[in-house]
Amino acid sequence: MKKVSFILALIICSCTEKQVVYYEYNGTTITRVDDGNKVYLFYGKQTDIDPSHKSSYIKAEYSGFNSALAGYIRFCNNGKVQVLPVAAYFEEIGTNEECESVFKKLDK
């Protein structure tokens, strides 16, 4: 029984590890952090991936097991980025004045 509990705990813990992906185009970088059923998008290549340390970012959240997360990142020629949500809940946290509102959600 202890072995089964240990294996189950190991599987659950291994599924919740944060994953970091960098999207780059024409000198503009977006950092994506997957943390369970939440995804965070930060402007620029970030090494500090804790959203509580950031003043602006996009947060996407989906319900989990039988849900989906989908969206597009559009890199504009002027260095701005547009996030186009398709599936899941997307929310813009704060504004990025330094980058002149680089995150812009488009209404469907």
N, C-alpha and C positions, 0 to 999 in steps of 0.2 A: 504494500500500500504506500509506503514511503517513497518507493521508486516512482510510482505512478504520479504522486503529488509533485515530486521534484521535476519530472519530465513535463507535466502540465504547467507548472510555474515557469519553467525554462521557455516553453513555447510562447506563453503569454508575454513574458518579458522581452523575448526576441522580436516579437511583432510590434513592439511599441518604440523601437529605437528611432531616433530622428535621422532623417535622410536629407542631404543637401545636394541640390542640383543648381548649376549655373547655366543660364541662357545668355548668350552673347551674340550681338549683331552690330556691325559697323561702329565698334567702340563703346557700345552701351551694354551694360551687364545687368541682369536681374538675378537675384538669389532667391531660390525656392527652397523652403524648409517644410518637409512633410513630418508631421508630429501626430501620429494616430489618425483621427478623422479630421484633423485641422491642417490646413496648408497656409503658409505665410509667404508672401512675395515682398521682397525688399529691393529698392532701387540700388544698383551698384553691387560690386562684389563684396559681400559681408563675411567677416570671420566671427563676429559676435552675433549669434543667431537667436538670441533671447529677445522675443518681441517686447518684453517689458522694458528693455533698454532702448527702444526705438520710438521716435515721435511720429513716424508715419510709415504705413505699410498697408498691404491688402491682406485680409484674412478671408479664407474660404473654408467653409465647414460643411460636411455632409454627415448623414446620420449613421453611417457605418456599414455594416455587413452587406445589406441588400440595397445600397445606395450608390450613387455615382458622383464623380467630380469631373467636370469638363469645362474648358475655357480656352481662349486664345490670347496670346500676347502679341500685340502688334507693335513693332519697332518702327518709329517714324524717323525720317531723315534728320530732324532737328534734335535728336537725342531723347525725345519724349517717348513714353510708352503708354499704350492703351491696353487695358485688360477687358476682354469681352467675355463675360460669363455665359455659359451654356447650361450647365447643370450644377446644382449645389447652391449654397447661400454664400454670396460674396459681399464683403463689407470693407469700405475704405476707412482706415483708422488714421486720424490726423491729416494734415496737409504737408506737402513737401515744398516749402517756399524756396528752398535753395535750388530746387530743380524745376521750379515753376509748375507745380502740380503735375508731376510726371505720370502719376496714376490717374487715369480718367476712365470711369466706367461709362459704357455706352448703353443707353436704353434700347431695348428690343423694339 
